[in-house]
Amino acid sequence: MGAMALSFSKLVHTLCSCVASFFVYDVFSANAYPGIVAMQSVTVGGFEVANDKPFVFIGGPCVIESLDHSLRMCCEIKSVCERLGVDYIFKSSFDKANRTSISGKRGIGLDEGLRILSDVKSEFEVPVITDVHLPDQCSAVAEVVDVIQIPAFLCRQTDLLAAAAKTGRVVNVKKGQFVAPMDMASVAEKLRHFGATEIMLCDRGTCFGYNTLVTDFRGIPIMAQTGCPIIFDATHSVQMPSANGTSSGGERKFAPILARAAAAVGVAGIFMEVHDDPDKAPCDGPNMIRMDNLEQILTELVAIDTVSKKFKRTI
């Protein structure tokens, strides 16, 4: 009886090994995935961003509203991060070109936006990130920011990727809601082709029917096979695109839950848009985190991240 149990145990072990081998081959084979690259890190503002390092926090208001508001938000967020020992990158956008309707609030514009980002950067000595929408914006933006961000809907636009890569800045590309995680390898390959050496990839959810997104956490280790640090955008992952008719909706109460799950999987950074009064924000208010709640959220994420990164990843 003991011998039979032992044989059965060996059979189960063998079957599980075969299934695991099939899964790894199917997802990461040369046909399905163009090359597995050794893990890399990028340097932003003097600190290292990598999948096996403590996560960095990328956060700020969705759009730049004014110099005063940007300075105040950066001051408060930086203070929270310093208390918790979290490296911080300030994020805000000078333009949000992808609005649901013509009445959507877009932002303060390139010239004024860059002046404000420059003031925030010098006042608080923090690195900054902002997104670009056109190739001819990249060179001007690169003079101010530490990281150029490619919006999700533009993640496959070769001319935009080329222009961002040629600036020499770190490039953070958001995975399109319509893009499979393994297909982001081709995005990273494009950037490297045009000279980018420091690349981050960001998951912000995947289309799930109409007006909603879902997060597939398998995408994090899959995208990590590119060698790039992986960022998880918790607030845009709970966005409900165009759900309010002329604007997008969202469910901010779920953003911390998804962020905790991402920290458990293991990421290089957590991205959250943060606002002191999100219900009155010009855009993306329904999914932005309230400033008052940020410290508790980050405290939990630090605890999870610390435990998670004690274990060696098998994928």
Stockholm file with secondary structure:
# STOCKHOLM 1.0

chainA/1-315         MGAMALSFSKLVHTLCSCVASFFVYDVFSANAYPGIVAMQSVTVGGFEVANDKPFVFIGGPCVIESLDHSLRMCCEIKSVCERLGVDYIFKSSFDKANRTSISGKRGIGLDEGLRILSDVKSEFEVPVITDVHLPDQCSAVAEVVDVIQIPAFLCRQTDLLAAAAKTGRVVNVKKGQFVAPMDMASVAEKLRHFGATEIMLCDRGTCFGYNTLVTDFRGIPIMAQTGCPIIFDATHSVQMPSANGTSSGGERKFAPILARAAAAVGVAGIFMEVHDDPDKAPCDGPNMIRMDNLEQILTELVAIDTVSKKFKRTI
#=GR chainA/1-315 SS CHHHHHHHHHHHHHHHHHHHHHHHHHHHSTTTSSCCCCCCCEEETTEEECTTSCCEEEEECSBCCCHHHHHHHHHHHHHHHHHHTCCEEEECBSCCCCCSSTTSCCCSCHHHHHHHHHHHHHHHTCCEEEECCSGGGHHHHHTTCSEEEECGGGTTCHHHHHHHHHTTSEEEEECCTTSCGGGHHHHHHHHHHTTCCCEEEEECCEECSSSCEECCTTHHHHHHTTSCCEEEETTGGGEETTTTSSSCEECGGGHHHHHHHHHHHCCSEEEEEEESSGGGSSSCGGGSEEHHHHHHHHHHHHHHHHHHTTSCCCC
#=GC SS_cons         CHHHHHHHHHHHHHHHHHHHHHHHHHHHSTTTSSCCCCCCCEEETTEEECTTSCCEEEEECSBCCCHHHHHHHHHHHHHHHHHHTCCEEEECBSCCCCCSSTTSCCCSCHHHHHHHHHHHHHHHTCCEEEECCSGGGHHHHHTTCSEEEECGGGTTCHHHHHHHHHTTSEEEEECCTTSCGGGHHHHHHHHHHTTCCCEEEEECCEECSSSCEECCTTHHHHHHTTSCCEEEETTGGGEETTTTSSSCEECGGGHHHHHHHHHHHCCSEEEEEEESSGGGSSSCGGGSEEHHHHHHHHHHHHHHHHHHTTSCCCC
//
